[in-house]
Every structure is written in structure tokens, then in C-alpha cells.
């Protein structure tokens, strides 16, 4: 199954100069755990709720004086929309990441998360369970 069938297209984004406090407010308003940092539609980094906790609060920094570029992960891993679900899961596992922006060339088209993959797997297991229940003999 291609990632473009699973990824969310309503990715929350911000500019590298966005204040950290605004990123936190956006995450709360949008009920998301990350904001993809873009420059002219091209993903250049990501800020997660964990980044805010570890890189701002954990270091005792003043969040009113920091921007996305100060705390973002800038060695960003992305995946193409036509890549497969297993390729995305393997990349996430290898890199130890929970959120993977989807890019068509330099253009951000969506994001897929570990939660999205877990939900897909749970749905598939439910279907498999339905098949098994339908084929087993009555006791």
C-alpha cells in the first residue's frame, strides 16, 4: 500500500522563525504532536512535543526567546508518496522516529506517524480475526 493512501495531507507547518511558544500553542490547538518546519513549501525540519520538552524545558531555556530553527530537528528524513508502507515503517524503525513527512520532490504533501501505521495494522488484524472466526467450526 503506498504511503499517499495512508498519510495525512493536512500537515501542520510553520516557518523557521516561528517562536517556540507559538509552536506549542499550535500543537495544542491542532491536537498534534509535531509541526513540520518549511521554507517556501519545502520541509527543512520538524519540531515535536518531545523537542519542546527536552530542548527547551529540559535545558532551562527561555521559550519566549527561541524559535523553531533553534529547537528543530534539521536532519529531516522524508519519504515519497509512492513509497510503500513497509518502507516507511522500516525507515522509521531504523532512524528511531515517530513522524515522517511525505514529500514529492521538494514539496511537502503530508505526514505519516507511527500511530497511523499502528491503526492500519490493528484494522488488518481485525479483518484477519473476522476471517478466522467465520471459518472456524462451532464448538
C-alpha positions as CSV (number, residue, x, y, z in Angstrom):
1,X,0.0,0.0,0.0
2,X,1.5,3.4,-1.0
3,X,2.1,6.0,1.7
4,X,0.0,8.5,-0.2
5,X,-3.1,6.3,0.7
6,X,-2.2,6.5,4.4
7,X,-0.6,9.8,5.0
8,X,-2.5,12.8,6.3
9,X,-2.5,15.7,3.9
10,X,-3.4,18.3,6.5
11,X,0.1,18.6,7.8
12,X,0.7,21.4,10.3
13,X,3.6,23.6,9.2
14,X,5.4,26.7,10.4
15,X,8.3,28.9,9.3
16,X,11.8,28.5,10.9
17,X,11.4,31.9,12.6
18,X,8.2,30.9,14.4
19,X,8.5,31.4,18.2
20,X,8.6,28.3,20.2
21,X,5.6,29.5,22.3
22,X,3.6,29.7,19.1
23,X,4.6,26.2,18.1
24,X,3.4,24.9,21.4
25,X,0.1,26.8,21.1
26,X,-0.4,25.5,17.5
27,X,0.2,21.9,18.7
28,X,-2.4,22.3,21.4
29,X,-4.9,24.0,19.0
30,X,-4.4,21.4,16.2
31,X,-4.1,18.4,18.7
32,X,-0.9,17.3,17.0
33,X,2.5,16.2,18.4
34,X,4.6,17.9,15.7
35,X,5.0,20.8,13.4
36,X,6.9,20.4,10.1
37,X,9.1,23.4,9.6
38,X,9.0,24.6,5.9
39,X,10.6,27.2,3.8
40,X,8.6,28.0,0.7
41,X,6.7,24.7,1.0
42,X,9.9,22.6,1.3
43,X,10.3,20.7,4.6
44,X,13.6,21.8,6.3
45,X,12.9,20.4,9.8
46,X,10.4,19.2,12.4
47,X,9.6,20.2,15.9
48,X,7.9,17.7,18.1
49,X,6.4,17.9,21.6
50,X,9.4,16.0,22.8
51,X,11.7,18.6,21.3
52,X,9.9,21.3,23.2
53,X,10.2,19.3,26.4
54,X,13.8,18.3,26.1
55,X,15.4,21.1,24.1
56,X,13.5,24.0,25.8
57,X,12.2,23.0,29.2
58,X,14.9,20.3,29.9
59,X,17.7,22.8,29.2
60,X,16.1,25.5,31.2
61,X,15.9,27.8,28.1
62,X,13.5,30.8,27.9
63,X,10.8,29.7,25.4
64,X,10.0,33.3,24.6
65,X,13.4,33.8,23.2
66,X,13.7,30.7,21.0
67,X,12.4,29.9,17.5
68,X,11.7,26.8,15.5
69,X,15.1,26.9,14.0
70,X,16.7,26.8,17.5
71,X,15.0,23.6,18.5
72,X,14.0,21.8,15.3
73,X,15.5,18.5,14.1
74,X,17.1,19.6,10.9
75,X,18.5,16.3,9.6
76,X,14.9,15.6,8.4
77,X,14.0,12.2,7.0
78,X,11.2,12.2,4.4
79,X,9.5,9.7,2.2
80,X,8.0,9.9,-1.2
81,X,4.2,9.4,-1.6
82,X,4.6,6.4,-3.8
83,X,6.8,4.6,-1.3
84,X,5.4,1.5,0.4
85,X,4.0,1.2,3.9
86,X,6.8,-1.3,4.8
87,X,9.5,1.1,3.5
88,X,8.1,3.8,5.7
89,X,7.9,1.5,8.8
90,X,11.5,0.3,8.2
91,X,12.8,3.9,7.8
92,X,11.0,5.0,11.0
93,X,12.5,2.0,12.9
94,X,16.0,2.5,11.6
95,X,16.0,6.2,12.4
96,X,14.1,6.0,15.7
97,X,11.5,8.4,14.5
98,X,7.7,8.5,15.1
99,X,6.7,11.1,12.5
100,X,7.7,11.0,8.8
101,X,7.0,13.9,6.5
102,X,5.9,12.9,3.0
103,X,7.5,14.9,0.2
104,X,7.0,14.8,-3.6
105,X,10.4,16.1,-4.6
106,X,10.9,19.3,-2.5
107,X,7.2,19.7,-1.9
108,X,5.6,18.6,1.4
109,X,2.5,16.6,0.7
110,X,1.7,15.0,4.0
111,X,2.9,13.2,7.1
112,X,2.6,9.7,8.4
113,X,3.1,8.7,12.0
114,X,3.7,5.5,14.0
115,X,0.1,5.9,15.2
116,X,-1.2,5.8,11.6
117,X,0.8,2.6,11.0
118,X,-0.4,1.1,14.2
119,X,-4.0,1.9,13.4
120,X,-3.6,0.3,9.9
121,X,-2.1,-2.9,11.5
122,X,-4.9,-3.1,14.1
123,X,-7.5,-2.8,11.3
124,X,-5.8,-5.5,9.3
125,X,-5.6,-7.8,12.4
126,X,-9.3,-7.2,13.0
127,X,-10.1,-8.3,9.4
128,X,-7.9,-11.4,9.8
129,X,-9.7,-12.2,13.1
130,X,-13.1,-11.9,11.2
131,X,-11.9,-14.4,8.6
132,X,-10.7,-16.8,11.2
133,X,-14.0,-16.5,13.2
134,X,-16.0,-17.0,10.0
135,X,-14.1,-20.2,9.1
136,X,-13.8,-21.9,12.4
137,X,-16.1,-24.7,13.4
138,X,-18.7,-24.1,16.1
139,X,-17.9,-25.6,19.5
